[in-house]
């Protein structure tokens, strides 16, 4: 478990949300195309960001 100050927690979650949005747009533009190395990497990055968002949300204040 990690400890993050509340003022940083909100900012980190907001930044991750924006990054997730950008990734979603990129992945949406690739939808229906072959599963390339780029798509696999973007999908993996999306999973990692979701995990990080969960860790930060569950962190102690």
N, CA, C and O atoms as a MOPAC input file, in Angstrom:
PM7 MOZYME 1SCF
protein

 N      0.85200 1    -1.17900 1     0.00000 1
 C      0.00000 1     0.00000 1     0.00000 1
 C      0.89500 1     1.23900 1     0.00000 1
 O      1.93700 1     1.26800 1     0.65600 1
 N      0.47800 1     2.24400 1    -0.73600 1
 C      1.24600 1     3.48100 1    -0.79400 1
 C      0.48000 1     4.58900 1    -0.08100 1
 O     -0.74500 1     4.55200 1     0.03200 1
 N      1.23200 1     5.57100 1     0.39400 1
 C      0.61500 1     6.72200 1     1.03600 1
 C      0.83500 1     7.93600 1     0.14800 1
 O      1.96000 1     8.24100 1    -0.24600 1
 N     -0.26500 1     8.62500 1    -0.16000 1
 C     -0.20000 1     9.80300 1    -1.01500 1
 C     -1.00200 1    10.91000 1    -0.35400 1
 O     -2.13100 1    10.69000 1     0.08500 1
 N     -0.42000 1    12.09500 1    -0.28200 1
 C     -1.11900 1    13.25200 1     0.26600 1
 C     -2.36600 1    13.51600 1    -0.58100 1
 O     -2.32900 1    13.36800 1    -1.80300 1
 N     -3.45400 1    13.90100 1     0.05700 1
 C     -4.72800 1    14.10900 1    -0.62700 1
 C     -4.60400 1    15.07600 1    -1.80200 1
 O     -5.19600 1    14.83500 1    -2.85500 1
 N     -3.84600 1    16.16700 1    -1.64600 1
 C     -3.73400 1    17.14100 1    -2.74000 1
 C     -3.02100 1    16.51900 1    -3.94400 1
 O     -3.31300 1    16.87500 1    -5.08600 1
 N     -2.10300 1    15.60500 1    -3.70000 1
 C     -1.40900 1    14.93500 1    -4.79500 1
 C     -2.26300 1    13.81600 1    -5.38100 1
 O     -2.22000 1    13.55200 1    -6.58200 1
 N     -3.03200 1    13.16700 1    -4.52800 1
 C     -3.87000 1    12.06000 1    -4.95100 1
 C     -4.87600 1    12.51300 1    -6.01300 1
 O     -5.05000 1    11.84800 1    -7.03500 1
 N     -5.52300 1    13.62500 1    -5.76800 1
 C     -6.51100 1    14.15500 1    -6.70300 1
 C     -5.85300 1    14.49300 1    -8.03700 1
 O     -6.39300 1    14.17400 1    -9.09700 1
 N     -4.70200 1    15.13100 1    -7.98700 1
 C     -3.98900 1    15.51900 1    -9.20400 1
 C     -3.50400 1    14.29300 1    -9.97800 1
 O     -3.60700 1    14.25000 1   -11.20400 1
 N     -2.97900 1    13.30500 1    -9.26600 1
 C     -2.52300 1    12.07500 1    -9.92300 1
 C     -3.68200 1    11.34900 1   -10.60500 1
 O     -3.54500 1    10.89300 1   -11.74100 1
 N     -4.79700 1    11.24200 1    -9.93200 1
 C     -5.95500 1    10.57100 1   -10.52200 1
 C     -6.47200 1    11.32900 1   -11.74500 1
 O     -6.88100 1    10.71700 1   -12.73300 1
 N     -6.45300 1    12.64300 1   -11.67800 1
 C     -6.88700 1    13.45800 1   -12.82000 1
 C     -5.95000 1    13.26000 1   -14.00600 1
 O     -6.40700 1    13.11900 1   -15.14100 1
 N     -4.65500 1    13.24900 1   -13.75300 1
 C     -3.67600 1    13.04800 1   -14.82200 1
 C     -3.82600 1    11.66200 1   -15.44900 1
 O     -3.75600 1    11.51800 1   -16.67000 1
 N     -4.03000 1    10.66100 1   -14.62400 1
 C     -4.21500 1     9.30700 1   -15.13800 1
 C     -5.50900 1     9.19300 1   -15.94200 1
 O     -5.56400 1     8.47200 1   -16.93900 1
 N     -6.53800 1     9.89800 1   -15.51200 1
 C     -7.80700 1     9.89400 1   -16.24800 1
 C     -7.62000 1    10.50400 1   -17.63600 1
 O     -8.15300 1     9.99000 1   -18.61900 1
 N     -6.86700 1    11.59400 1   -17.71700 1
 C     -6.59600 1    12.22800 1   -19.00700 1
 C     -5.76900 1    11.31000 1   -19.90500 1
 O     -6.02400 1    11.21400 1   -21.10500 1
 N     -4.78700 1    10.64300 1   -19.32300 1
 C     -3.96700 1     9.71000 1   -20.08400 1
 C     -4.82200 1     8.54600 1   -20.58600 1
 O     -4.67700 1     8.11600 1   -21.73000 1
 N     -5.70000 1     8.04600 1   -19.74300 1
 C     -6.58800 1     6.95200 1   -20.13300 1
 C     -7.50000 1     7.39300 1   -21.27700 1
 O     -7.76300 1     6.61600 1   -22.19500 1
 N     -7.97700 1     8.62100 1   -21.22700 1
 C     -8.83100 1     9.15400 1   -22.28700 1
 C     -8.07700 1     9.18500 1   -23.61700 1
 O     -8.61000 1     8.77100 1   -24.64700 1
 N     -6.84700 1     9.67300 1   -23.59200 1
 C     -6.03300 1     9.72600 1   -24.80600 1
 C     -5.77400 1     8.32300 1   -25.35400 1
 O     -5.83800 1     8.10200 1   -26.56300 1
 N     -5.48700 1     7.39000 1   -24.46900 1
 C     -5.27300 1     6.01200 1   -24.90000 1
 C     -6.53800 1     5.43100 1   -25.51800 1
 O     -6.47100 1     4.73500 1   -26.53100 1
 N     -7.67700 1     5.71000 1   -24.92200 1
 C     -8.94900 1     5.20900 1   -25.43300 1
 C     -9.22200 1     5.73000 1   -26.83400 1
 O     -9.69400 1     4.98900 1   -27.69600 1
 N     -8.92700 1     6.99800 1   -27.06000 1
 C     -9.11900 1     7.58900 1   -28.38800 1
 C     -8.20700 1     6.90600 1   -29.39800 1
 O     -8.64200 1     6.56200 1   -30.49700 1
 N     -6.96100 1     6.71200 1   -29.03400 1
 C     -6.01100 1     6.05600 1   -29.92400 1
 C     -6.44000 1     4.62900 1   -30.22300 1
 O     -6.42000 1     4.20000 1   -31.37600 1
 N     -6.82800 1     3.89500 1   -29.18700 1
 C     -7.27100 1     2.51500 1   -29.38900 1
 C     -8.55600 1     2.45400 1   -30.22100 1
 O     -8.73000 1     1.53500 1   -31.02200 1
 N     -9.43900 1     3.41100 1   -30.04100 1
 C    -10.67900 1     3.44100 1   -30.82100 1
 C    -10.37600 1     3.64300 1   -32.30100 1
 O    -11.05500 1     3.08000 1   -33.16000 1
 N     -9.36400 1     4.44200 1   -32.59600 1
 C     -9.00900 1     4.67000 1   -34.00200 1
 C     -8.39900 1     3.42300 1   -34.63900 1
 O     -8.40300 1     3.28600 1   -35.86200 1
 N     -7.87800 1     2.52000 1   -33.81900 1
 C     -7.27700 1     1.28200 1   -34.32000 1
 C     -8.26000 1     0.11800 1   -34.32800 1
 O     -7.92700 1    -0.97600 1   -34.78400 1
 N     -9.46200 1     0.34900 1   -33.82800 1
 C    -10.45500 1    -0.71500 1   -33.72200 1
 C    -10.77900 1    -1.29200 1   -35.10100 1
 O    -10.93800 1    -0.56200 1   -36.08000 1
 N    -10.87000 1    -2.60500 1   -35.14800 1
 C    -11.18100 1    -3.27900 1   -36.40000 1
 C     -9.96200 1    -3.59300 1   -37.24400 1
 O    -10.05600 1    -4.30300 1   -38.24600 1
 N     -8.82700 1    -3.06700 1   -36.84300 1
 C     -7.58400 1    -3.33300 1   -37.54900 1
 C     -6.88800 1    -4.52900 1   -36.91300 1
 O     -7.24800 1    -4.95700 1   -35.81600 1
 N     -5.89000 1    -5.06100 1   -37.60900 1
 C     -5.15900 1    -6.20000 1   -37.02900 1
 C     -4.54600 1    -5.86300 1   -35.67500 1
 O     -4.21200 1    -4.71200 1   -35.39400 1
 N     -4.40700 1    -6.88500 1   -34.85100 1
 C     -3.82800 1    -6.71500 1   -33.52000 1
 C     -2.30700 1    -6.59000 1   -33.66800 1
 O     -1.57800 1    -7.58100 1   -33.62000 1
 N     -1.85700 1    -5.35900 1   -33.84700 1
 C     -0.43700 1    -5.09100 1   -34.05700 1
 C      0.29800 1    -4.99500 1   -32.72200 1
 O     -0.31400 1    -4.98800 1   -31.65400 1
 N      1.60600 1    -4.92100 1   -32.81300 1
 C      2.43300 1    -4.74300 1   -31.61900 1
 C      2.03000 1    -3.44700 1   -30.90300 1
 O      1.96700 1    -3.40900 1   -29.67500 1
 N      1.76100 1    -2.39800 1   -31.66600 1
 C      1.37200 1    -1.10100 1   -31.09600 1
 C      0.07500 1    -1.22900 1   -30.30300 1
 O     -0.02600 1    -0.70900 1   -29.19200 1
 N     -0.92200 1    -1.92000 1   -30.86700 1
 C     -2.19200 1    -2.09400 1   -30.16200 1
 C     -2.02300 1    -2.90100 1   -28.89300 1
 O     -2.62100 1    -2.59000 1   -27.86200 1
 N     -1.20700 1    -3.93900 1   -28.97100 1
 C     -0.94900 1    -4.76300 1   -27.78100 1
 C     -0.30100 1    -3.92000 1   -26.69200 1
 O     -0.68300 1    -4.01400 1   -25.52500 1
 N      0.68000 1    -3.09600 1   -27.06400 1
 C      1.37500 1    -2.24900 1   -26.08600 1
 C      0.41700 1    -1.22200 1   -25.48300 1
 O      0.43900 1    -0.98000 1   -24.27700 1
 N     -0.42300 1    -0.62000 1   -26.32700 1
 C     -1.38000 1     0.37200 1   -25.82300 1
 C     -2.39600 1    -0.26900 1   -24.88500 1
 O     -2.76800 1     0.32000 1   -23.86900 1
 N     -2.83900 1    -1.46300 1   -25.22100 1
 C     -3.78100 1    -2.17500 1   -24.36900 1
 C     -3.13400 1    -2.52100 1   -23.02700 1
 O     -3.76600 1    -2.39300 1   -21.97900 1
 N     -1.88400 1    -2.95400 1   -23.06300 1
 C     -1.16100 1    -3.27200 1   -21.82700 1
 C     -0.97400 1    -2.01500 1   -20.97700 1
 O     -1.10100 1    -2.05700 1   -19.75300 1
 N     -0.67300 1    -0.90600 1   -21.63400 1
 C     -0.51300 1     0.36100 1   -20.91400 1
 C     -1.83100 1     0.75600 1   -20.26400 1
 O     -1.84400 1     1.26300 1   -19.14200 1
 N     -2.93000 1     0.53000 1   -20.95700 1
 C     -4.24400 1     0.84200 1   -20.42100 1
 C     -4.52100 1     0.01400 1   -19.15600 1
 O     -5.04200 1     0.53900 1   -18.17200 1
 N     -4.17900 1    -1.25300 1   -19.18600 1
 C     -4.35500 1    -2.13200 1   -18.02400 1
 C     -3.51000 1    -1.63800 1   -16.85400 1
 O     -3.97800 1    -1.61000 1   -15.71600 1
 N     -2.27200 1    -1.25000 1   -17.13200 1
 C     -1.38200 1    -0.76900 1   -16.07700 1
 C     -1.89600 1     0.52800 1   -15.47400 1
 O     -1.79800 1     0.72500 1   -14.26300 1
 N     -2.43800 1     1.40800 1   -16.29100 1
 C     -2.98400 1     2.67000 1   -15.78200 1
 C     -4.19000 1     2.38800 1   -14.89200 1
 O     -4.34900 1     3.01100 1   -13.84200 1
 N     -5.04200 1     1.44700 1   -15.31000 1
 C     -6.18900 1     1.08000 1   -14.47900 1
 C     -5.72700 1     0.55300 1   -13.12700 1
 O     -6.30900 1     0.89300 1   -12.09700 1
 N     -4.68500 1    -0.27500 1   -13.12400 1
 C     -4.14800 1    -0.80600 1   -11.86700 1
 C     -3.60600 1     0.32300 1   -11.00100 1
 O     -3.82100 1     0.33500 1    -9.78900 1
 N     -2.91200 1     1.26100 1   -11.60900 1
 C     -2.35500 1     2.39400 1   -10.87900 1
 C     -3.45600 1     3.27500 1   -10.30100 1
 O     -3.35300 1     3.74600 1    -9.16800 1
 N     -4.51000 1     3.49600 1   -11.08400 1
 C     -5.64400 1     4.27700 1   -10.58300 1
 C     -6.25300 1     3.60300 1    -9.35300 1
 O     -6.60100 1     4.26700 1    -8.37700 1
 N     -6.37600 1     2.29300 1    -9.41200 1
 C     -6.92200 1     1.55000 1    -8.26200 1
 C     -6.01700 1     1.69100 1    -7.04600 1
 O     -6.49400 1     1.93000 1    -5.93700 1
 N     -4.70700 1     1.54300 1    -7.25500 1
 C     -3.75400 1     1.66600 1    -6.13900 1
 C     -3.82300 1     3.04700 1    -5.49800 1
 O     -3.80700 1     3.17600 1    -4.27400 1
 N     -3.89800 1     4.06600 1    -6.32900 1
 C     -3.93800 1     5.43800 1    -5.81000 1
 C     -5.26500 1     5.68700 1    -5.08900 1
 O     -5.29000 1     6.29800 1    -4.02000 1
 N     -6.35200 1     5.21700 1    -5.66800 1
 C     -7.66600 1     5.39900 1    -5.03400 1
 C     -7.72900 1     4.72300 1    -3.67400 1
 O     -8.35600 1     5.23500 1    -2.74700 1
 N     -7.07600 1     3.56900 1    -3.55700 1
 C     -7.11400 1     2.79700 1    -2.31600 1
 C     -6.02200 1     3.21300 1    -1.33900 1
 O     -5.95100 1     2.68800 1    -0.22800 1
 N     -5.16700 1     4.15700 1    -1.74400 1
 C     -4.03800 1     4.52900 1    -0.88700 1
 C     -4.50400 1     5.28800 1     0.34700 1
 O     -5.56100 1     5.92000 1     0.36100 1
 N     -3.67300 1     5.20000 1     1.38400 1
 C     -3.96100 1     5.93500 1     2.61500 1
 C     -3.70800 1     7.40900 1     2.40000 1
 O     -2.83400 1     7.80700 1     1.63000 1
 N     -4.48600 1     8.20500 1     3.09400 1
 C     -4.33600 1     9.66300 1     3.00300 1
 C     -3.65100 1    10.16600 1     4.23400 1
 O     -3.42400 1    11.36900 1     4.36600 1

